[in-house]
Amino acid sequence: MPKKVKKRKARKVISKGNVKPKKDKDTFDLKFFWLAVLALAVIVVVIVLAIVYSGSSISIQSGDTVNVDYTGMLEDGTVFDTSIEGVGLEAGLDRGMFEPIKFTIGQGALIPGFENAIIGMKEGETKTVVLPPELAYGETQEDLIVSLPVSQEMDRFVDINKSDFVLMFGVDPVVGGEVSSLDISWPMKVISVRGDTVNVENIMKVGEEIEMAGVGWTTVVQSVDEETISLKQSPVVGDTFTVPSLTGMLQGVVISIDSTDFKIDLNHPLAGQTLVFDITVLSLEKEVE
């Protein structure tokens, strides 16, 4: 009889491809490192975008300092002022330099409508605003249209306070001495000094042309007598005239002339006009609290 063959238990054979490899600790740490780097980069980008976005959304308020480009126009499109050289040259504006203006909102440096239009704007923003006269240079005021005589008289001898004399001429008064200043185109002679009062004589000759301060036209001496000097003014329409006021210097322009008088309009040249402004905010400095 054949020998009985002992049955062997079958071994489980696992294919090489199904063998689970051991985890590599170094590989795991490297992957974790790059994931951390990526996450950090995303956080940085989000923070940068948030800063940029929040900065660009900051609105201008009173007290902020701004730098702006602008173009001012009449209702018919005529450009009367601009900070942009190309626009100014095309409009034929006679200016030596075109540059943005920098000012602080609320200080009253510019017309109210212009400042108010910038409040609420953001850096880089451009807008167009239409300003009625009351928000621009005001309505035309009839009391600022004055009439002056063509012929005018002035005193030949004048009393001046001694301190004012020194301030005006830069020297102490000396009887018999002649003085002059940049504001007076004719010489003056010291007649007497009595305490704080200096009496001076306006020295003029008949037929002489003299220049009057703040006046854009010629004036001729017509006569000189013991007490008075008679002057004849020769303005033409469009000549300018500047006078001091409580709010500064007022500049007027001659608008009409007749045989005895001429009229000067001391209103701003743009008074009564509706104005259009294109405004671009170039930069913004927030008020430091």
C-alpha positions as CSV (number, residue, x, y, z in Angstrom):
1,M,0.0,0.0,0.0
2,P,1.2,3.3,-0.8
3,K,2.4,5.4,2.0
4,K,0.1,8.0,3.3
5,V,1.3,11.5,2.5
6,K,0.9,14.0,5.2
7,K,-1.0,17.0,4.1
8,R,0.8,20.2,4.7
9,K,-1.1,23.3,5.5
10,A,-1.1,25.7,2.6
11,R,0.8,28.9,3.2
12,K,-0.9,32.1,2.4
13,V,1.0,33.8,-0.4
14,I,0.6,37.5,-0.5
15,S,1.7,39.2,-3.7
16,K,4.5,41.7,-3.4
17,G,2.2,44.4,-4.7
18,N,-0.2,44.1,-1.8
19,V,2.5,44.4,0.8
20,K,1.9,47.7,2.8
21,P,5.2,49.6,3.1
22,K,6.3,51.1,6.4
23,K,5.6,54.8,6.8
24,D,8.6,57.0,6.1
25,K,8.7,59.5,9.0
26,D,11.0,61.9,7.0
27,T,8.6,62.0,4.0
28,F,5.7,62.7,6.3
29,D,7.5,65.6,8.0
30,L,8.4,67.1,4.6
31,K,4.8,67.1,3.4
32,F,3.7,68.7,6.6
33,F,6.3,71.4,6.2
34,W,5.2,72.4,2.7
35,L,1.6,72.4,3.7
36,A,2.4,74.8,6.5
37,V,4.4,77.0,4.1
38,L,1.4,77.1,1.7
39,A,-1.0,78.0,4.5
40,L,1.3,80.8,5.7
41,A,1.5,82.2,2.2
42,V,-2.2,82.2,1.8
43,I,-2.5,84.1,5.1
44,V,0.0,86.7,4.1
45,V,-1.7,87.3,0.7
46,V,-5.1,87.7,2.5
47,I,-3.6,90.2,5.0
48,V,-1.9,92.2,2.2
49,L,-5.2,92.3,0.2
50,A,-7.0,93.4,3.3
51,I,-4.6,96.2,3.9
52,V,-4.7,97.4,0.3
53,Y,-8.5,97.2,0.2
54,S,-9.0,99.0,3.5
55,G,-6.5,101.7,2.5
56,S,-8.2,102.4,-0.8
57,S,-11.6,102.6,0.8
58,I,-10.6,105.3,3.4
59,S,-12.8,108.3,2.8
60,I,-11.6,111.9,3.0
61,Q,-12.8,113.9,6.0
62,S,-12.4,117.5,7.2
63,G,-8.9,117.9,8.6
64,D,-7.3,115.6,6.1
65,T,-4.6,116.9,3.8
66,V,-5.0,116.0,0.1
67,N,-3.1,116.5,-3.1
68,V,-5.4,116.8,-6.1
69,D,-5.3,117.4,-9.8
70,Y,-8.2,119.6,-11.1
71,T,-9.6,121.4,-14.2
72,G,-12.0,124.2,-13.8
73,M,-14.5,125.1,-16.6
74,L,-17.3,127.4,-17.3
75,E,-20.7,125.9,-18.2
76,D,-19.8,126.2,-21.9
77,G,-16.7,124.1,-21.4
78,T,-14.1,127.0,-21.4
79,V,-11.2,126.1,-19.2
80,F,-10.3,128.9,-16.9
81,D,-7.8,127.0,-14.6
82,T,-6.1,123.6,-14.3
83,S,-3.2,121.8,-12.7
84,I,-2.6,119.7,-15.7
85,E,-0.1,121.1,-18.1
86,G,-1.5,119.5,-21.3
87,V,-5.0,120.8,-20.6
88,G,-3.7,124.2,-19.7
89,L,-1.5,124.6,-22.8
90,E,-4.4,123.4,-25.1
91,A,-6.7,126.0,-23.4
92,G,-4.1,128.7,-24.0
93,L,-3.7,129.5,-20.3
94,D,-0.8,131.8,-19.6
95,R,0.8,130.2,-16.5
96,G,4.4,129.5,-15.7
97,M,3.8,126.2,-14.0
98,F,1.1,123.6,-13.8
99,E,1.1,121.4,-10.7
100,P,-1.4,119.7,-8.3
101,I,-2.6,121.6,-5.3
102,K,-2.1,120.4,-1.7
103,F,-4.3,121.7,1.0
104,T,-6.1,120.7,4.3
105,I,-9.8,120.2,4.1
106,G,-11.7,122.7,6.4
107,Q,-9.1,125.5,6.5
108,G,-11.0,127.6,3.9
109,A,-8.1,127.9,1.5
110,L,-10.3,127.1,-1.5
111,I,-13.9,127.9,-2.5
112,P,-16.4,126.0,-0.3
113,G,-17.9,123.9,-3.0
114,F,-14.5,122.6,-4.1
115,E,-13.6,121.5,-0.6
116,N,-17.0,120.0,0.1
117,A,-16.8,118.0,-3.1
118,I,-13.6,116.3,-2.0
119,I,-15.1,115.1,1.4
120,G,-16.1,111.5,1.0
121,M,-13.8,110.8,-2.0
122,K,-11.1,108.2,-1.8
123,E,-7.4,108.2,-3.0
124,G,-7.3,107.7,-6.7
125,E,-10.9,108.6,-7.3
126,T,-12.0,111.1,-9.9
127,K,-15.3,113.0,-10.0
128,T,-17.0,115.9,-11.8
129,V,-18.9,118.5,-9.8
130,V,-21.1,121.5,-10.8
131,L,-20.9,124.4,-8.4
132,P,-23.5,127.2,-8.4
133,P,-22.2,130.7,-7.6
134,E,-23.1,130.5,-3.9
135,L,-20.7,127.5,-3.6
136,A,-18.0,129.1,-5.9
137,Y,-17.1,132.8,-6.0
138,G,-20.5,134.2,-4.9
139,E,-23.1,136.3,-6.7
140,T,-22.1,139.6,-8.3
141,Q,-22.4,142.4,-5.6
142,E,-23.4,145.8,-6.9
143,D,-21.8,147.5,-4.0
144,L,-18.4,146.2,-5.3
145,I,-18.8,148.2,-8.5
146,V,-17.4,151.6,-7.6
147,S,-17.1,154.9,-9.5
148,L,-14.0,157.0,-9.4
149,P,-13.2,160.5,-10.8
150,V,-10.9,160.9,-13.8
151,S,-9.5,164.0,-12.2
152,Q,-8.3,163.8,-8.7
153,E,-6.7,166.1,-6.2
154,M,-4.1,165.3,-3.4
155,D,-2.6,167.4,-0.6
156,R,0.8,168.9,-1.4
157,F,1.8,168.7,2.3
158,V,1.1,165.7,4.4
159,D,1.6,164.8,8.1
160,I,3.0,161.3,8.8
161,N,3.6,159.6,12.2
162,K,7.3,159.4,12.9
163,S,7.3,155.6,13.4
164,D,5.3,155.2,10.1
165,F,7.9,157.4,8.4
166,V,10.8,155.2,9.5
167,L,8.9,152.1,8.5
168,M,8.0,153.5,5.1
169,F,11.4,155.0,4.2
170,G,13.8,153.1,6.3
171,V,15.5,156.2,7.7
172,D,15.0,158.8,10.5
173,P,13.4,162.1,9.3
174,V,15.9,165.0,8.7
175,V,14.5,168.4,7.9
176,G,15.3,169.3,4.3
177,G,16.1,165.7,3.4
178,E,14.4,163.9,0.5
179,V,13.2,160.4,0.7
180,S,11.5,157.8,-1.6
181,S,10.2,154.3,-1.4
182,L,9.1,151.4,-3.6
183,D,5.4,152.3,-3.0
184,I,5.8,155.9,-4.0
185,S,7.2,156.8,-7.4
186,W,7.9,160.5,-6.7
187,P,10.3,162.0,-4.1
188,M,9.1,163.5,-0.8
189,K,10.8,166.3,1.2
190,V,10.9,166.6,5.0
191,I,9.6,170.0,5.9
192,S,9.4,169.7,9.7
193,V,9.6,167.3,12.6
194,R,7.3,168.1,15.6
195,G,7.4,165.4,18.2
196,D,6.0,162.3,16.6
197,T,4.7,164.1,13.6
198,V,6.7,164.5,10.4
199,N,5.4,167.0,7.8
200,V,6.5,166.1,4.2
201,E,5.9,167.7,0.8
202,N,5.0,165.7,-2.3
203,I,7.4,166.9,-5.0
204,M,5.8,166.8,-8.4
205,K,6.1,168.8,-11.6
206,V,3.3,169.8,-14.0
207,G,3.1,167.4,-17.0
208,E,5.0,164.7,-15.2
209,E,3.7,161.1,-15.4
210,I,3.6,159.3,-12.1
211,E,2.8,155.8,-11.0
212,M,0.1,155.3,-8.3
213,A,0.3,152.2,-6.1
214,G,-2.1,149.4,-7.2
215,V,-3.1,151.2,-10.4
216,G,-2.6,149.8,-13.9
217,W,-2.8,153.0,-15.8
218,T,-0.8,156.3,-16.2
219,T,-1.5,159.4,-14.1
220,V,-0.4,162.9,-15.2
221,V,0.2,165.9,-13.0
222,Q,-2.1,168.7,-14.3
223,S,-1.3,171.5,-11.8
224,V,0.6,172.2,-8.5
225,D,-0.5,175.1,-6.2
226,E,0.3,176.1,-2.6
227,E,-1.9,173.4,-1.0
228,T,-3.0,170.9,-3.6
229,I,-1.8,168.9,-6.6
230,S,-4.3,168.0,-9.4
231,L,-3.9,164.7,-11.2
232,K,-5.6,163.3,-14.3
233,Q,-5.9,159.5,-14.6
234,S,-6.0,157.8,-18.0
235,P,-7.5,154.3,-17.5
236,V,-8.7,152.1,-20.3
237,V,-11.3,149.3,-20.1
238,G,-9.6,146.1,-18.8
239,D,-7.0,147.9,-16.7
240,T,-6.6,146.5,-13.1
241,F,-6.9,148.3,-9.8
242,T,-5.9,146.8,-6.4
243,V,-7.0,148.1,-3.0
244,P,-6.5,146.8,0.5
245,S,-9.5,145.4,2.4
246,L,-10.3,143.8,5.8
247,T,-10.0,140.3,4.1
248,G,-6.9,141.1,2.1
249,M,-6.3,142.7,-1.2
250,L,-9.2,143.3,-3.6
251,Q,-8.4,143.4,-7.3
252,G,-10.8,145.2,-9.7
253,V,-11.0,145.8,-13.4
254,V,-12.1,148.9,-15.2
255,I,-15.4,148.2,-16.9
256,S,-16.5,151.6,-18.3
257,I,-15.2,155.2,-18.7
258,D,-16.8,158.6,-19.5
259,S,-15.5,162.1,-19.5
260,T,-15.6,162.6,-15.8
261,D,-15.7,159.1,-14.1
262,F,-14.8,155.5,-14.6
263,K,-16.2,152.4,-13.0
264,I,-14.2,149.6,-11.4
265,D,-15.7,146.1,-10.7
266,L,-14.1,144.7,-7.5
267,N,-16.1,141.5,-7.7
268,H,-14.1,138.3,-8.4
269,P,-13.8,137.7,-12.2
270,L,-15.8,134.5,-11.8
271,A,-18.5,135.9,-9.5
272,G,-22.0,135.0,-10.6
273,Q,-20.7,132.0,-12.7
274,T,-21.7,128.4,-12.4
275,L,-18.5,126.4,-12.5
276,V,-17.6,122.8,-13.4
277,F,-14.6,121.0,-11.9
278,D,-13.0,117.7,-12.7
279,I,-11.2,116.6,-9.6
280,T,-8.8,113.6,-9.0
281,V,-7.4,112.8,-5.6
282,L,-3.8,111.9,-6.0
283,S,-2.9,111.3,-2.4
284,L,-4.3,111.5,1.1
285,E,-2.8,112.2,4.5
286,K,-5.2,111.5,7.3
287,E,-5.5,113.9,10.2
288,V,-3.3,112.9,13.2
289,E,-5.6,112.6,16.2
